[in-house]
Amino acid sequence: MIDLEPTTGDPVQLRRAYGCFPSGVTAICALDGSGTPVGIAASSFTSVSVEPALVSVCVQNSSTTWPRLRGLPRLGVSVLAEEQNAAAQRLATKEGDRFAELDWVSTDDGSVLVEGAVAWLDCSIHAEVAAGDHEIVLLAIHAVRADPDRAPLVFHGSRFRQLAAV
């Protein structure tokens, strides 16, 4: 028998359980109206649909960066590679220049893509759904490039990790 604990409302309890599920790490980035890159790191990213081409990302309601991104016409999604721990930490920081020492390029439509990632998606917002203390954002994919032979960065147990071959 498995004895389950009733949820208590303590966020630590749920984060401990959520942290058992590994996820990839993405950078969601774009150029703002002045041509300055804006971006966040997000580990709550998943594929949704092939037809139409959709992915989702969950963004915390308290984010001060998401309001700057949500109004832009295109968003770049970069699936970070296993050696991009420093890039993920830089994009997750609350202070300073998130793009200092970060190699990136922009598309003609304003998506910002992080160099060295394992996959890149050029997207626009398809829909947003309120979900508790987050927004579920569905992104329509307009263009894609992938390098599936390289390993992604993984977030598990509240820290960045690398996959191991078995």
C-alpha positions, 0 to 999 in steps of 0.5 A, spaced: 500 500 500 502 507 498 500 512 503 499 518 500 499 525 504 493 530 503 495 536 500 496 541 505 497 548 501 505 548 503 508 549 496 514 545 498 510 539 499 508 540 491 515 542 489 518 536 492 513 531 488 513 536 481 521 535 482 521 528 481 519 529 474 525 531 469 524 536 464 528 539 459 530 547 459 528 552 454 529 559 453 523 563 451 526 570 448 524 575 443 527 582 441 522 588 444 520 594 440 527 597 441 531 591 439 533 589 446 533 582 447 528 579 452 527 572 455 526 567 460 528 560 462 522 555 462 522 548 464 515 547 464 515 546 456 512 540 452 510 538 445 502 539 444 500 537 437 503 536 430 497 538 426 497 544 428 504 545 430 503 547 437 507 547 444 506 549 451 510 553 456 507 555 463 509 562 466 508 564 473 503 570 474 508 573 478 513 574 472 515 581 470 518 579 464 512 575 461 508 581 460 514 584 456 514 578 451 507 576 451 505 582 446 511 581 441 509 578 434 514 572 435 518 568 440 524 564 439 524 557 443 531 554 444 531 547 447 538 548 451 543 543 450 547 539 456 553 544 456 548 550 457 547 550 464 550 557 465 545 560 460 539 557 463 542 560 470 543 567 467 536 567 463 533 565 470 536 570 474 532 576 476 537 581 476 542 584 471 543 583 464 540 576 462 544 576 455 551 578 457 556 573 455 550 569 452 551 567 444 544 569 440 541 571 434 535 574 432 530 572 426 527 577 421 521 577 425 524 578 432 525 571 435 531 570 439 535 564 439 540 561 443 546 559 439 548 552 441 541 549 443 539 542 441 532 545 438 530 552 436 522 554 434 520 560 431 513 561 435 507 566 436 502 566 441 496 561 439 492 562 446 493 563 453 489 559 459 489 561 466 491 556 471 492 557 478 498 561 479 501 560 472 498 561 465 499 556 460 501 559 453 500 555 447 505 557 442 504 556 434 510 554 431 512 557 424 519 554 423 523 549 426 530 546 426 533 540 431 539 537 432 536 530 436 543 527 436 545 532 441 543 531 449 539 537 452 539 540 459 535 537 464 532 540 470 530 535 476 530 535 483 530 543 483 537 543 479 540 542 472 542 535 470 545 531 464 542 525 461 546 519 462 546 513 457 544 506 459 
